[in-house]
Amino acid sequence: MSSKLKAYVYWYIMDMYGHTEYVHVIAVSEKQANYFWYNYLHKVLGRVYDYDTTPCNVIECTRFHEVGDVLGQNARI
């Protein structure tokens, strides 16, 4: 059985001297991933120095995740 879920990878930098953090947003489409990403940016992270506006990578999900999950860069996808 093939999963239609994908992990869309975005990055952000908290401040001018911070390092780049990556997150995986689980979604069915890029439009849906962008919605979850912007909600996460504004409601969870707050103000960040710089961030990605489009996914820098897309990964097929091989593990069970829910639509809308925002996972860290070390998550098993």
Residue pairs with C-beta under 8 A, 6 or more apart in sequence:
3 60
3 61
3 62
4 28
5 26
5 27
5 28
5 61
5 65
5 67
6 26
6 27
6 28
6 33
6 58
6 59
6 60
6 61
7 24
7 25
7 26
7 58
7 59
7 60
7 61
7 65
7 71
7 77
8 24
8 25
8 26
8 27
8 30
8 33
8 37
8 55
8 57
8 58
9 22
9 23
9 24
9 25
9 55
9 56
9 57
9 58
9 59
10 22
10 23
10 25
10 37
10 51
10 52
10 55
10 56
11 20
11 21
11 22
11 23
11 51
11 52
11 56
12 20
12 21
12 23
12 41
12 45
12 48
12 50
12 51
12 52
13 19
13 20
13 21
13 48
13 49
13 50
13 51
14 21
14 45
14 48
14 49
15 49
16 49
18 49
21 72
21 73
22 72
22 73
23 37
23 40
23 70
23 71
23 72
23 73
24 59
24 69
24 70
24 71
24 72
24 73
24 75
24 77
25 33
25 36
25 37
25 40
25 55
25 68
25 69
25 70
25 71
26 33
26 36
26 61
26 65
26 66
26 67
26 68
26 69
26 70
26 71
27 33
27 35
27 36
27 67
27 68
28 67
30 54
30 55
30 58
32 67
33 55
34 54
36 68
36 70
37 52
37 70
40 70
41 48
41 51
44 70
59 77
61 77
62 77
63 76
63 77
65 71
65 77
71 77
